[in-house]
Amino acid sequence: MNDFLFLIALSLLTSIFTTWLVIFTFRWYIQKYLKSKLQELFPKIVEEFKLQLQQAFVQSAKELLPEFKKEIKKSFKEAIDETLTPKVLEEISQSITSTALGVFQNSWNFFLGKGDENKK
């Protein structure tokens, strides 16, 4: 029985030692070789990512810009149509007409020499 327990304990110890050795070797390999390779590749990967991201952004802008322009034009036309109702246009034209008529009348009165009578 003691020999059997000794063999089980020995197999457990060797498996633990083997596992520890594999982990230690793997960590050493990563730190020694892979870390330096990753440090070399990282800037290239970042630049590649930036380039792909920029290309995707430009492509999506090319696809969406015409629709965006159409939507802006449509919204602008709707806003103008809503604000420039017939009543507003009539008020604007009356205001312009009365202002122009007043300027013309004052100029005509001044030309005829009646400019001083309006001030009294």
Jmol script that loads the backbone (N, CA, C; Angstrom):
load data "model"
ATOM      1  N   MET A   1       0.816  -1.196   0.000  1.00  0.00           N
ATOM      2  CA  MET A   1       0.000   0.000   0.000  1.00  0.00           C
ATOM      3  C   MET A   1       0.856   1.255   0.000  1.00  0.00           C
ATOM      4  N   ASN A   2       1.946   1.193   0.737  1.00  0.00           N
ATOM      5  CA  ASN A   2       2.839   2.345   0.796  1.00  0.00           C
ATOM      6  C   ASN A   2       3.472   2.616  -0.569  1.00  0.00           C
ATOM      7  N   ASP A   3       3.790   1.533  -1.270  1.00  0.00           N
ATOM      8  CA  ASP A   3       4.372   1.723  -2.591  1.00  0.00           C
ATOM      9  C   ASP A   3       3.350   2.372  -3.543  1.00  0.00           C
ATOM     10  N   PHE A   4       2.103   1.973  -3.393  1.00  0.00           N
ATOM     11  CA  PHE A   4       1.068   2.543  -4.235  1.00  0.00           C
ATOM     12  C   PHE A   4       0.879   4.034  -3.950  1.00  0.00           C
ATOM     13  N   LEU A   5       0.849   4.422  -2.691  1.00  0.00           N
ATOM     14  CA  LEU A   5       0.727   5.827  -2.317  1.00  0.00           C
ATOM     15  C   LEU A   5       1.951   6.618  -2.764  1.00  0.00           C
ATOM     16  N   PHE A   6       3.108   5.975  -2.683  1.00  0.00           N
ATOM     17  CA  PHE A   6       4.339   6.634  -3.134  1.00  0.00           C
ATOM     18  C   PHE A   6       4.283   6.920  -4.631  1.00  0.00           C
ATOM     19  N   LEU A   7       3.777   5.940  -5.406  1.00  0.00           N
ATOM     20  CA  LEU A   7       3.675   6.140  -6.852  1.00  0.00           C
ATOM     21  C   LEU A   7       2.669   7.239  -7.200  1.00  0.00           C
ATOM     22  N   ILE A   8       1.552   7.296  -6.502  1.00  0.00           N
ATOM     23  CA  ILE A   8       0.554   8.347  -6.734  1.00  0.00           C
ATOM     24  C   ILE A   8       1.146   9.708  -6.386  1.00  0.00           C
ATOM     25  N   ALA A   9       1.819   9.807  -5.262  1.00  0.00           N
ATOM     26  CA  ALA A   9       2.430  11.073  -4.850  1.00  0.00           C
ATOM     27  C   ALA A   9       3.520  11.479  -5.843  1.00  0.00           C
ATOM     28  N   LEU A  10       4.313  10.504  -6.283  1.00  0.00           N
ATOM     29  CA  LEU A  10       5.372  10.794  -7.243  1.00  0.00           C
ATOM     30  C   LEU A  10       4.783  11.258  -8.579  1.00  0.00           C
ATOM     31  N   SER A  11       3.718  10.631  -9.045  1.00  0.00           N
ATOM     32  CA  SER A  11       3.105  11.037 -10.315  1.00  0.00           C
ATOM     33  C   SER A  11       2.471  12.426 -10.187  1.00  0.00           C
ATOM     34  N   LEU A  12       1.873  12.716  -9.032  1.00  0.00           N
ATOM     35  CA  LEU A  12       1.320  14.055  -8.820  1.00  0.00           C
ATOM     36  C   LEU A  12       2.425  15.114  -8.804  1.00  0.00           C
ATOM     37  N   LEU A  13       3.507  14.828  -8.123  1.00  0.00           N
ATOM     38  CA  LEU A  13       4.623  15.775  -8.058  1.00  0.00           C
ATOM     39  C   LEU A  13       5.242  15.992  -9.439  1.00  0.00           C
ATOM     40  N   THR A  14       5.412  14.943 -10.195  1.00  0.00           N
ATOM     41  CA  THR A  14       6.004  15.107 -11.526  1.00  0.00           C
ATOM     42  C   THR A  14       5.052  15.861 -12.455  1.00  0.00           C
ATOM     43  N   SER A  15       3.744  15.619 -12.321  1.00  0.00           N
ATOM     44  CA  SER A  15       2.799  16.357 -13.169  1.00  0.00           C
ATOM     45  C   SER A  15       2.788  17.838 -12.787  1.00  0.00           C
ATOM     46  N   ILE A  16       2.842  18.135 -11.508  1.00  0.00           N
ATOM     47  CA  ILE A  16       2.904  19.531 -11.062  1.00  0.00           C
ATOM     48  C   ILE A  16       4.192  20.186 -11.549  1.00  0.00           C
ATOM     49  N   PHE A  17       5.305  19.489 -11.420  1.00  0.00           N
ATOM     50  CA  PHE A  17       6.592  20.013 -11.878  1.00  0.00           C
ATOM     51  C   PHE A  17       6.580  20.237 -13.397  1.00  0.00           C
ATOM     52  N   THR A  18       6.019  19.302 -14.146  1.00  0.00           N
ATOM     53  CA  THR A  18       5.948  19.425 -15.606  1.00  0.00           C
ATOM     54  C   THR A  18       5.070  20.613 -15.993  1.00  0.00           C
ATOM     55  N   THR A  19       3.953  20.761 -15.324  1.00  0.00           N
ATOM     56  CA  THR A  19       3.064  21.893 -15.601  1.00  0.00           C
ATOM     57  C   THR A  19       3.779  23.205 -15.309  1.00  0.00           C
ATOM     58  N   TRP A  20       4.444  23.282 -14.190  1.00  0.00           N
ATOM     59  CA  TRP A  20       5.181  24.491 -13.826  1.00  0.00           C
ATOM     60  C   TRP A  20       6.284  24.779 -14.852  1.00  0.00           C
ATOM     61  N   LEU A  21       6.976  23.742 -15.287  1.00  0.00           N
ATOM     62  CA  LEU A  21       8.043  23.900 -16.269  1.00  0.00           C
ATOM     63  C   LEU A  21       7.495  24.401 -17.608  1.00  0.00           C
ATOM     64  N   VAL A  22       6.350  23.883 -18.039  1.00  0.00           N
ATOM     65  CA  VAL A  22       5.737  24.321 -19.294  1.00  0.00           C
ATOM     66  C   VAL A  22       5.304  25.783 -19.177  1.00  0.00           C
ATOM     67  N   ILE A  23       4.676  26.134 -18.072  1.00  0.00           N
ATOM     68  CA  ILE A  23       4.232  27.518 -17.871  1.00  0.00           C
ATOM     69  C   ILE A  23       5.430  28.467 -17.849  1.00  0.00           C
ATOM     70  N   PHE A  24       6.454  28.120 -17.117  1.00  0.00           N
ATOM     71  CA  PHE A  24       7.650  28.948 -17.027  1.00  0.00           C
ATOM     72  C   PHE A  24       8.304  29.110 -18.404  1.00  0.00           C
ATOM     73  N   THR A  25       8.419  28.019 -19.149  1.00  0.00           N
ATOM     74  CA  THR A  25       9.037  28.071 -20.478  1.00  0.00           C
ATOM     75  C   THR A  25       8.192  28.924 -21.422  1.00  0.00           C
ATOM     76  N   PHE A  26       6.908  28.764 -21.367  1.00  0.00           N
ATOM     77  CA  PHE A  26       6.017  29.528 -22.234  1.00  0.00           C
ATOM     78  C   PHE A  26       6.105  31.030 -21.926  1.00  0.00           C
ATOM     79  N   ARG A  27       6.091  31.381 -20.643  1.00  0.00           N
ATOM     80  CA  ARG A  27       6.210  32.791 -20.258  1.00  0.00           C
ATOM     81  C   ARG A  27       7.558  33.360 -20.687  1.00  0.00           C
ATOM     82  N   TRP A  28       8.606  32.598 -20.530  1.00  0.00           N
ATOM     83  CA  TRP A  28       9.939  33.053 -20.947  1.00  0.00           C
ATOM     84  C   TRP A  28       9.979  33.261 -22.464  1.00  0.00           C
ATOM     85  N   TYR A  29       9.393  32.344 -23.202  1.00  0.00           N
ATOM     86  CA  TYR A  29       9.350  32.454 -24.657  1.00  0.00           C
ATOM     87  C   TYR A  29       8.577  33.703 -25.087  1.00  0.00           C
ATOM     88  N   ILE A  30       7.438  33.935 -24.444  1.00  0.00           N
ATOM     89  CA  ILE A  30       6.635  35.113 -24.771  1.00  0.00           C
ATOM     90  C   ILE A  30       7.417  36.396 -24.488  1.00  0.00           C
ATOM     91  N   GLN A  31       8.029  36.464 -23.326  1.00  0.00           N
ATOM     92  CA  GLN A  31       8.765  37.670 -22.970  1.00  0.00           C
ATOM     93  C   GLN A  31       9.987  37.880 -23.849  1.00  0.00           C
ATOM     94  N   LYS A  32      10.653  36.827 -24.208  1.00  0.00           N
ATOM     95  CA  LYS A  32      11.906  36.958 -24.955  1.00  0.00           C
ATOM     96  C   LYS A  32      11.655  37.211 -26.448  1.00  0.00           C
ATOM     97  N   TYR A  33      10.795  36.444 -27.080  1.00  0.00           N
ATOM     98  CA  TYR A  33      10.656  36.493 -28.531  1.00  0.00           C
ATOM     99  C   TYR A  33       9.394  37.221 -28.998  1.00  0.00           C
ATOM    100  N   LEU A  34       8.279  36.818 -28.468  1.00  0.00           N
ATOM    101  CA  LEU A  34       7.027  37.369 -28.975  1.00  0.00           C
ATOM    102  C   LEU A  34       6.852  38.846 -28.630  1.00  0.00           C
ATOM    103  N   LYS A  35       7.329  39.263 -27.469  1.00  0.00           N
ATOM    104  CA  LYS A  35       7.186  40.649 -27.063  1.00  0.00           C
ATOM    105  C   LYS A  35       7.915  41.575 -28.027  1.00  0.00           C
ATOM    106  N   SER A  36       9.127  41.217 -28.405  1.00  0.00           N
ATOM    107  CA  SER A  36       9.880  42.061 -29.337  1.00  0.00           C
ATOM    108  C   SER A  36       9.219  42.069 -30.723  1.00  0.00           C
ATOM    109  N   LYS A  37       8.706  40.933 -31.152  1.00  0.00           N
ATOM    110  CA  LYS A  37       8.021  40.886 -32.450  1.00  0.00           C
ATOM    111  C   LYS A  37       6.733  41.694 -32.420  1.00  0.00           C
ATOM    112  N   LEU A  38       6.025  41.617 -31.310  1.00  0.00           N
ATOM    113  CA  LEU A  38       4.802  42.405 -31.187  1.00  0.00           C
ATOM    114  C   LEU A  38       5.107  43.898 -31.152  1.00  0.00           C
ATOM    115  N   GLN A  39       6.193  44.277 -30.503  1.00  0.00           N
ATOM    116  CA  GLN A  39       6.581  45.686 -30.474  1.00  0.00           C
ATOM    117  C   GLN A  39       6.969  46.176 -31.872  1.00  0.00           C
ATOM    118  N   GLU A  40       7.521  45.315 -32.682  1.00  0.00           N
ATOM    119  CA  GLU A  40       7.838  45.686 -34.062  1.00  0.00           C
ATOM    120  C   GLU A  40       6.582  45.782 -34.921  1.00  0.00           C
ATOM    121  N   LEU A  41       5.672  44.857 -34.719  1.00  0.00           N
ATOM    122  CA  LEU A  41       4.471  44.799 -35.548  1.00  0.00           C
ATOM    123  C   LEU A  41       3.383  45.784 -35.130  1.00  0.00           C
ATOM    124  N   PHE A  42       3.366  46.192 -33.884  1.00  0.00           N
ATOM    125  CA  PHE A  42       2.291  47.033 -33.377  1.00  0.00           C
ATOM    126  C   PHE A  42       2.142  48.343 -34.155  1.00  0.00           C
ATOM    127  N   PRO A  43       3.227  49.102 -34.406  1.00  0.00           N
ATOM    128  CA  PRO A  43       3.046  50.334 -35.200  1.00  0.00           C
ATOM    129  C   PRO A  43       2.504  50.061 -36.605  1.00  0.00           C
ATOM    130  N   LYS A  44       2.937  48.964 -37.216  1.00  0.00           N
ATOM    131  CA  LYS A  44       2.435  48.620 -38.548  1.00  0.00           C
ATOM    132  C   LYS A  44       0.944  48.296 -38.491  1.00  0.00           C
ATOM    133  N   ILE A  45       0.546  47.583 -37.463  1.00  0.00           N
ATOM    134  CA  ILE A  45      -0.864  47.222 -37.301  1.00  0.00           C
ATOM    135  C   ILE A  45      -1.704  48.477 -37.070  1.00  0.00           C
ATOM    136  N   VAL A  46      -1.192  49.386 -36.255  1.00  0.00           N
ATOM    137  CA  VAL A  46      -1.920  50.629 -35.983  1.00  0.00           C
ATOM    138  C   VAL A  46      -2.063  51.454 -37.262  1.00  0.00           C
ATOM    139  N   GLU A  47      -1.000  51.565 -38.040  1.00  0.00           N
ATOM    140  CA  GLU A  47      -1.065  52.318 -39.294  1.00  0.00           C
ATOM    141  C   GLU A  47      -2.040  51.669 -40.286  1.00  0.00           C
ATOM    142  N   GLU A  48      -2.007  50.364 -40.361  1.00  0.00           N
ATOM    143  CA  GLU A  48      -2.931  49.638 -41.239  1.00  0.00           C
ATOM    144  C   GLU A  48      -4.382  49.873 -40.807  1.00  0.00           C
ATOM    145  N   PHE A  49      -4.605  49.843 -39.504  1.00  0.00           N
ATOM    146  CA  PHE A  49      -5.948  50.083 -38.973  1.00  0.00           C
ATOM    147  C   PHE A  49      -6.409  51.507 -39.294  1.00  0.00           C
ATOM    148  N   LYS A  50      -5.515  52.487 -39.096  1.00  0.00           N
ATOM    149  CA  LYS A  50      -5.858  53.878 -39.411  1.00  0.00           C
ATOM    150  C   LYS A  50      -6.204  54.036 -40.887  1.00  0.00           C
ATOM    151  N   LEU A  51      -5.410  53.416 -41.742  1.00  0.00           N
ATOM    152  CA  LEU A  51      -5.640  53.508 -43.184  1.00  0.00           C
ATOM    153  C   LEU A  51      -6.983  52.893 -43.563  1.00  0.00           C
ATOM    154  N   GLN A  52      -7.268  51.719 -43.025  1.00  0.00           N
ATOM    155  CA  GLN A  52      -8.545  51.062 -43.331  1.00  0.00           C
ATOM    156  C   GLN A  52      -9.720  51.867 -42.786  1.00  0.00           C
ATOM    157  N   LEU A  53      -9.543  52.427 -41.600  1.00  0.00           N
ATOM    158  CA  LEU A  53     -10.603  53.239 -41.007  1.00  0.00           C
ATOM    159  C   LEU A  53     -10.848  54.492 -41.842  1.00  0.00           C
ATOM    160  N   GLN A  54      -9.781  55.121 -42.296  1.00  0.00           N
ATOM    161  CA  GLN A  54      -9.911  56.306 -43.132  1.00  0.00           C
ATOM    162  C   GLN A  54     -10.596  55.965 -44.454  1.00  0.00           C
ATOM    163  N   GLN A  55     -10.213  54.874 -45.065  1.00  0.00           N
ATOM    164  CA  GLN A  55     -10.829  54.459 -46.323  1.00  0.00           C
ATOM    165  C   GLN A  55     -12.317  54.158 -46.131  1.00  0.00           C
ATOM    166  N   ALA A  56     -12.641  53.509 -45.035  1.00  0.00           N
ATOM    167  CA  ALA A  56     -14.050  53.206 -44.758  1.00  0.00           C
ATOM    168  C   ALA A  56     -14.838  54.488 -44.521  1.00  0.00           C
ATOM    169  N   PHE A  57     -14.235  55.437 -43.832  1.00  0.00           N
ATOM    170  CA  PHE A  57     -14.906  56.711 -43.575  1.00  0.00           C
ATOM    171  C   PHE A  57     -15.147  57.469 -44.876  1.00  0.00           C
ATOM    172  N   VAL A  58     -14.147  57.518 -45.744  1.00  0.00           N
ATOM    173  CA  VAL A  58     -14.289  58.207 -47.026  1.00  0.00           C
ATOM    174  C   VAL A  58     -15.353  57.521 -47.878  1.00  0.00           C
ATOM    175  N   GLN A  59     -15.338  56.211 -47.898  1.00  0.00           N
ATOM    176  CA  GLN A  59     -16.323  55.457 -48.682  1.00  0.00           C
ATOM    177  C   GLN A  59     -17.740  55.710 -48.173  1.00  0.00           C
ATOM    178  N   SER A  60     -17.923  55.674 -46.869  1.00  0.00           N
ATOM    179  CA  SER A  60     -19.262  55.917 -46.323  1.00  0.00           C
ATOM    180  C   SER A  60     -19.690  57.358 -46.562  1.00  0.00           C
ATOM    181  N   ALA A  61     -18.739  58.294 -46.526  1.00  0.00           N
ATOM    182  CA  ALA A  61     -19.082  59.688 -46.810  1.00  0.00           C
ATOM    183  C   ALA A  61     -19.518  59.842 -48.263  1.00  0.00           C
ATOM    184  N   LYS A  62     -18.837  59.149 -49.174  1.00  0.00           N
ATOM    185  CA  LYS A  62     -19.222  59.217 -50.591  1.00  0.00           C
ATOM    186  C   LYS A  62     -20.624  58.649 -50.798  1.00  0.00           C
ATOM    187  N   GLU A  63     -20.960  57.624 -50.042  1.00  0.00           N
ATOM    188  CA  GLU A  63     -22.276  57.010 -50.198  1.00  0.00           C
ATOM    189  C   GLU A  63     -23.375  57.857 -49.564  1.00  0.00           C
ATOM    190  N   LEU A  64     -23.078  58.475 -48.421  1.00  0.00           N
ATOM    191  CA  LEU A  64     -24.116  59.182 -47.680  1.00  0.00           C
ATOM    192  C   LEU A  64     -24.245  60.653 -48.042  1.00  0.00           C
ATOM    193  N   LEU A  65     -23.203  61.259 -48.603  1.00  0.00           N
ATOM    194  CA  LEU A  65     -23.233  62.687 -48.878  1.00  0.00           C
ATOM    195  C   LEU A  65     -24.332  63.097 -49.859  1.00  0.00           C
ATOM    196  N   PRO A  66     -24.558  62.379 -50.966  1.00  0.00           N
ATOM    197  CA  PRO A  66     -25.653  62.791 -51.858  1.00  0.00           C
ATOM    198  C   PRO A  66     -27.020  62.760 -51.173  1.00  0.00           C
ATOM    199  N   GLU A  67     -27.263  61.742 -50.378  1.00  0.00           N
ATOM    200  CA  GLU A  67     -28.538  61.671 -49.654  1.00  0.00           C
ATOM    201  C   GLU A  67     -28.652  62.818 -48.658  1.00  0.00           C
ATOM    202  N   PHE A  68     -27.551  63.141 -48.001  1.00  0.00           N
ATOM    203  CA  PHE A  68     -27.548  64.231 -47.031  1.00  0.00           C
ATOM    204  C   PHE A  68     -27.833  65.562 -47.724  1.00  0.00           C
ATOM    205  N   LYS A  69     -27.217  65.775 -48.887  1.00  0.00           N
ATOM    206  CA  LYS A  69     -27.458  67.008 -49.641  1.00  0.00           C
ATOM    207  C   LYS A  69     -28.924  67.107 -50.058  1.00  0.00           C
ATOM    208  N   LYS A  70     -29.491  65.990 -50.528  1.00  0.00           N
ATOM    209  CA  LYS A  70     -30.897  65.993 -50.938  1.00  0.00           C
ATOM    210  C   LYS A  70     -31.798  66.330 -49.750  1.00  0.00           C
ATOM    211  N   GLU A  71     -31.493  65.756 -48.600  1.00  0.00           N
ATOM    212  CA  GLU A  71     -32.298  66.002 -47.406  1.00  0.00           C
ATOM    213  C   GLU A  71     -32.196  67.462 -46.969  1.00  0.00           C
ATOM    214  N   ILE A  72     -31.009  68.034 -47.055  1.00  0.00           N
ATOM    215  CA  ILE A  72     -30.826  69.443 -46.691  1.00  0.00           C
ATOM    216  C   ILE A  72     -31.611  70.337 -47.646  1.00  0.00           C
ATOM    217  N   LYS A  73     -31.508  70.071 -48.953  1.00  0.00           N
ATOM    218  CA  LYS A  73     -32.253  70.871 -49.934  1.00  0.00           C
ATOM    219  C   LYS A  73     -33.748  70.767 -49.680  1.00  0.00           C
ATOM    220  N   LYS A  74     -34.215  69.551 -49.431  1.00  0.00           N
ATOM    221  CA  LYS A  74     -35.642  69.340 -49.184  1.00  0.00           C
ATOM    222  C   LYS A  74     -36.091  70.111 -47.942  1.00  0.00           C
ATOM    223  N   SER A  75     -35.308  70.014 -46.878  1.00  0.00           N
ATOM    224  CA  SER A  75     -35.659  70.714 -45.634  1.00  0.00           C
ATOM    225  C   SER A  75     -35.638  72.220 -45.829  1.00  0.00           C
ATOM    226  N   PHE A  76     -34.652  72.718 -46.566  1.00  0.00           N
ATOM    227  CA  PHE A  76     -34.554  74.155 -46.814  1.00  0.00           C
ATOM    228  C   PHE A  76     -35.759  74.646 -47.624  1.00  0.00           C
ATOM    229  N   LYS A  77     -36.135  73.891 -48.659  1.00  0.00           N
ATOM    230  CA  LYS A  77     -37.300  74.263 -49.464  1.00  0.00           C
ATOM    231  C   LYS A  77     -38.575  74.251 -48.626  1.00  0.00           C
ATOM    232  N   GLU A  78     -38.708  73.242 -47.761  1.00  0.00           N
ATOM    233  CA  GLU A  78     -39.882  73.175 -46.893  1.00  0.00           C
ATOM    234  C   GLU A  78     -39.926  74.366 -45.946  1.00  0.00           C
ATOM    235  N   ALA A  79     -38.765  74.742 -45.408  1.00  0.00           N
ATOM    236  CA  ALA A  79     -38.723  75.880 -44.491  1.00  0.00           C
ATOM    237  C   ALA A  79     -39.093  77.167 -45.208  1.00  0.00           C
ATOM    238  N   ILE A  80     -38.597  77.338 -46.415  1.00  0.00           N
ATOM    239  CA  ILE A  80     -38.945  78.537 -47.183  1.00  0.00           C
ATOM    240  C   ILE A  80     -40.429  78.540 -47.521  1.00  0.00           C
ATOM    241  N   ASP A  81     -40.948  77.402 -47.936  1.00  0.00           N
ATOM    242  CA  ASP A  81     -42.374  77.311 -48.277  1.00  0.00           C
ATOM    243  C   ASP A  81     -43.254  77.602 -47.066  1.00  0.00           C
ATOM    244  N   GLU A  82     -42.815  77.153 -45.891  1.00  0.00           N
ATOM    245  CA  GLU A  82     -43.605  77.376 -44.683  1.00  0.00           C
ATOM    246  C   GLU A  82     -43.537  78.829 -44.230  1.00  0.00           C
ATOM    247  N   THR A  83     -42.391  79.481 -44.394  1.00  0.00           N
ATOM    248  CA  THR A  83     -42.274  80.856 -43.917  1.00  0.00           C
ATOM    249  C   THR A  83     -42.778  81.867 -44.930  1.00  0.00           C
ATOM    250  N   LEU A  84     -42.649  81.575 -46.200  1.00  0.00           N
ATOM    251  CA  LEU A  84     -43.094  82.519 -47.228  1.00  0.00           C
ATOM    252  C   LEU A  84     -44.501  82.163 -47.710  1.00  0.00           C
ATOM    253  N   THR A  85     -45.449  82.341 -46.828  1.00  0.00           N
ATOM    254  CA  THR A  85     -46.850  82.116 -47.187  1.00  0.00           C
ATOM    255  C   THR A  85     -47.337  83.313 -48.001  1.00  0.00           C
ATOM    256  N   PRO A  86     -48.451  83.181 -48.698  1.00  0.00           N
ATOM    257  CA  PRO A  86     -48.973  84.310 -49.481  1.00  0.00           C
ATOM    258  C   PRO A  86     -49.185  85.573 -48.643  1.00  0.00           C
ATOM    259  N   LYS A  87     -49.619  85.402 -47.399  1.00  0.00           N
ATOM    260  CA  LYS A  87     -49.853  86.566 -46.540  1.00  0.00           C
ATOM    261  C   LYS A  87     -48.535  87.280 -46.247  1.00  0.00           C
ATOM    262  N   VAL A  88     -47.500  86.518 -45.943  1.00  0.00           N
ATOM    263  CA  VAL A  88     -46.193  87.107 -45.654  1.00  0.00           C
ATOM    264  C   VAL A  88     -45.649  87.801 -46.893  1.00  0.00           C
ATOM    265  N   LEU A  89     -45.772  87.166 -48.046  1.00  0.00           N
ATOM    266  CA  LEU A  89     -45.306  87.779 -49.293  1.00  0.00           C
ATOM    267  C   LEU A  89     -46.062  89.083 -49.575  1.00  0.00           C
ATOM    268  N   GLU A  90     -47.358  89.097 -49.290  1.00  0.00           N
ATOM    269  CA  GLU A  90     -48.156  90.308 -49.496  1.00  0.00           C
ATOM    270  C   GLU A  90     -47.689  91.421 -48.563  1.00  0.00           C
ATOM    271  N   GLU A  91     -47.434  91.075 -47.303  1.00  0.00           N
ATOM    272  CA  GLU A  91     -46.954  92.077 -46.346  1.00  0.00           C
ATOM    273  C   GLU A  91     -45.587  92.619 -46.764  1.00  0.00           C
ATOM    274  N   ILE A  92     -44.708  91.744 -47.233  1.00  0.00           N
ATOM    275  CA  ILE A  92     -43.384  92.177 -47.672  1.00  0.00           C
ATOM    276  C   ILE A  92     -43.507  93.103 -48.873  1.00  0.00           C
ATOM    277  N   SER A  93     -44.329  92.718 -49.838  1.00  0.00           N
ATOM    278  CA  SER A  93     -44.483  93.563 -51.030  1.00  0.00           C
ATOM    279  C   SER A  93     -45.123  94.901 -50.681  1.00  0.00           C
ATOM    280  N   GLN A  94     -46.087  94.934 -49.744  1.00  0.00           N
ATOM    281  CA  GLN A  94     -46.701  96.199 -49.327  1.00  0.00           C
ATOM    282  C   GLN A  94     -45.681  97.084 -48.617  1.00  0.00           C
ATOM    283  N   SER A  95     -44.864  96.486 -47.800  1.00  0.00           N
ATOM    284  CA  SER A  95     -43.836  97.252 -47.092  1.00  0.00           C
ATOM    285  C   SER A  95     -42.833  97.846 -48.064  1.00  0.00           C
ATOM    286  N   ILE A  96     -42.382  97.043 -49.023  1.00  0.00           N
ATOM    287  CA  ILE A  96     -41.428  97.539 -50.025  1.00  0.00           C
ATOM    288  C   ILE A  96     -42.073  98.628 -50.872  1.00  0.00           C
ATOM    289  N   THR A  97     -43.322  98.424 -51.256  1.00  0.00           N
ATOM    290  CA  THR A  97     -44.023  99.396 -52.089  1.00  0.00           C
ATOM    291  C   THR A  97     -44.219 100.710 -51.343  1.00  0.00           C
ATOM    292  N   SER A  98     -44.654 100.631 -50.077  1.00  0.00           N
ATOM    293  CA  SER A  98     -44.891 101.865 -49.317  1.00  0.00           C
ATOM    294  C   SER A  98     -43.580 102.605 -49.065  1.00  0.00           C
ATOM    295  N   THR A  99     -42.496 101.874 -48.805  1.00  0.00           N
ATOM    296  CA  THR A  99     -41.201 102.505 -48.606  1.00  0.00           C
ATOM    297  C   THR A  99     -40.723 103.171 -49.890  1.00  0.00           C
ATOM    298  N   ALA A 100     -40.832 102.466 -50.991  1.00  0.00           N
ATOM    299  CA  ALA A 100     -40.414 103.032 -52.282  1.00  0.00           C
ATOM    300  C   ALA A 100     -41.284 104.224 -52.647  1.00  0.00           C
ATOM    301  N   LEU A 101     -42.591 104.131 -52.391  1.00  0.00           N
ATOM    302  CA  LEU A 101     -43.501 105.222 -52.693  1.00  0.00           C
ATOM    303  C   LEU A 101     -43.173 106.444 -51.841  1.00  0.00           C
ATOM    304  N   GLY A 102     -42.865 106.215 -50.563  1.00  0.00           N
ATOM    305  CA  GLY A 102     -42.493 107.322 -49.669  1.00  0.00           C
ATOM    306  C   GLY A 102     -41.217 108.003 -50.130  1.00  0.00           C
ATOM    307  N   VAL A 103     -40.235 107.230 -50.532  1.00  0.00           N
ATOM    308  CA  VAL A 103     -38.981 107.799 -51.024  1.00  0.00           C
ATOM    309  C   VAL A 103     -39.239 108.583 -52.304  1.00  0.00           C
ATOM    310  N   PHE A 104     -40.021 108.014 -53.196  1.00  0.00           N
ATOM    311  CA  PHE A 104     -40.338 108.708 -54.450  1.00  0.00           C
ATOM    312  C   PHE A 104     -41.111 109.999 -54.179  1.00  0.00           C
ATOM    313  N   GLN A 105     -42.084 109.942 -53.269  1.00  0.00           N
ATOM    314  CA  GLN A 105     -42.894 111.111 -52.956  1.00  0.00           C
ATOM    315  C   GLN A 105     -42.047 112.208 -52.329  1.00  0.00           C
ATOM    316  N   ASN A 106     -41.169 111.856 -51.423  1.00  0.00           N
ATOM    317  CA  ASN A 106     -40.291 112.847 -50.801  1.00  0.00           C
ATOM    318  C   ASN A 106     -39.349 113.458 -51.843  1.00  0.00           C
ATOM    319  N   SER A 107     -38.821 112.621 -52.720  1.00  0.00           N
ATOM    320  CA  SER A 107     -37.940 113.141 -53.772  1.00  0.00           C
ATOM    321  C   SER A 107     -38.701 114.070 -54.708  1.00  0.00           C
ATOM    322  N   TRP A 108     -39.938 113.694 -55.062  1.00  0.00           N
ATOM    323  CA  TRP A 108     -40.740 114.518 -55.967  1.00  0.00           C
ATOM    324  C   TRP A 108     -41.088 115.849 -55.307  1.00  0.00           C
ATOM    325  N   ASN A 109     -41.451 115.801 -54.041  1.00  0.00           N
ATOM    326  CA  ASN A 109     -41.757 117.036 -53.313  1.00  0.00           C
ATOM    327  C   ASN A 109     -40.525 117.924 -53.205  1.00  0.00           C
ATOM    328  N   PHE A 110     -39.381 117.334 -52.960  1.00  0.00           N
ATOM    329  CA  PHE A 110     -38.143 118.106 -52.880  1.00  0.00           C
ATOM    330  C   PHE A 110     -37.834 118.730 -54.238  1.00  0.00           C
ATOM    331  N   PHE A 111     -38.068 117.976 -55.294  1.00  0.00           N
ATOM    332  CA  PHE A 111     -37.816 118.474 -56.647  1.00  0.00           C
ATOM    333  C   PHE A 111     -38.727 119.659 -56.981  1.00  0.00           C
ATOM    334  N   LEU A 112     -39.977 119.571 -56.501  1.00  0.00           N
ATOM    335  CA  LEU A 112     -40.930 120.642 -56.768  1.00  0.00           C
ATOM    336  C   LEU A 112     -40.806 121.793 -55.775  1.00  0.00           C
ATOM    337  N   GLY A 113     -39.959 121.625 -54.780  1.00  0.00           N
ATOM    338  CA  GLY A 113     -39.766 122.681 -53.795  1.00  0.00           C
ATOM    339  C   GLY A 113     -40.761 122.636 -52.671  1.00  0.00           C
ATOM    340  N   LYS A 114     -41.422 121.551 -52.467  1.00  0.00           N
ATOM    341  CA  LYS A 114     -42.408 121.406 -51.406  1.00  0.00           C
ATOM    342  C   LYS A 114     -41.842 120.662 -50.204  1.00  0.00           C
ATOM    343  N   GLY A 115     -40.550 120.520 -50.121  1.00  0.00           N
ATOM    344  CA  GLY A 115     -39.933 119.765 -49.040  1.00  0.00           C
ATOM    345  C   GLY A 115     -40.080 120.442 -47.699  1.00  0.00           C
ATOM    346  N   ASP A 116     -40.105 121.773 -47.650  1.00  0.00           N
ATOM    347  CA  ASP A 116     -40.208 122.499 -46.380  1.00  0.00           C
ATOM    348  C   ASP A 116     -41.615 122.477 -45.824  1.00  0.00           C
ATOM    349  N   GLU A 117     -42.627 122.346 -46.651  1.00  0.00           N
ATOM    350  CA  GLU A 117     -44.020 122.359 -46.184  1.00  0.00           C
ATOM    351  C   GLU A 117     -44.352 121.121 -45.371  1.00  0.00           C
ATOM    352  N   ASN A 118     -43.751 119.988 -45.733  1.00  0.00           N
ATOM    353  CA  ASN A 118     -44.033 118.749 -44.999  1.00  0.00           C
ATOM    354  C   ASN A 118     -43.434 118.783 -43.605  1.00  0.00           C
ATOM    355  N   LYS A 119     -42.372 119.540 -43.417  1.00  0.00           N
ATOM    356  CA  LYS A 119     -41.716 119.599 -42.110  1.00  0.00           C
ATOM    357  C   LYS A 119     -42.474 120.495 -41.141  1.00  0.00           C
ATOM    358  N   LYS A 120     -43.218 121.484 -41.665  1.00  0.00           N
ATOM    359  CA  LYS A 120     -43.950 122.423 -40.786  1.00  0.00           C
ATOM    360  C   LYS A 120     -45.159 121.788 -40.288  1.00  0.00           C
TER     361      LYS A 120
END
end "model"
wireframe off; spacefill off
backbone 0.3
color backbone group
